[in-house]
Amino acid sequence: MSHHLFTSESVTEGHPDKICDQISDAVLDAILEQDPDGRVACETTVSTGLVHIMGEI
């Protein structure tokens, strides 16, 4: 018998994860506006006074 465990995370507005998602989405939108066939892997991390945007275009 197999056992599956499902987990999820829910964060509220202003949470760093939400901010990171907005930044990554903006990068993706800008790329696709210039190249509709563009392929993007974009990750964003934030800390106090610091933003890292990493990935492949």
N, C-alpha and C positions, 0 to 999 in steps of 0.2 A: 504494500500500500504506500503510495507516495504522499508526501506532506508538503504543502505549499504555504509559504508565509508571505503575505502582502503587506507592505508598509508604504506610507506616504507622508509627505511633509506639507504643512500649510503655514505660510508666513503672512504677516499683515503688511499693509502699505508702509513704505519707509524702511523696511527690512533690507539689509545689504543684498540679499538674493534678488529682490525685486529691482533694485537699482542696477545690479549687474545685468539682469535680463534686459532692461531698457537700453543699456549701452550696447550690448551685443546685438539686439534687434536693430538699433540705429545703424550700426556698422553693416549688417546684412542688407538692410533696405538701401543704403547708399551704394553698395556694390551691385545689387540687382538692378538698380535704376540705371547704372552705366552699362551693365552686361547682364541681360535677363537669363543667360545660360551660365552665369558665374557659379562657381562652387566654393562654398565658404564653410570653414570650421572656426568659429570664433568663441573664445572663452574670456570672461572678464572676472577679475577679482578686485575687491576694494578693501581698504583699511583706512584708518584715520589719516587723511592727507595724502593718500596714495591710491592710484588706480593702475592696474596692469591689464592690458589687452593682449591676448595671445591667440595664435591660431594660424590657419593656412588659407590662402586665397588662390 
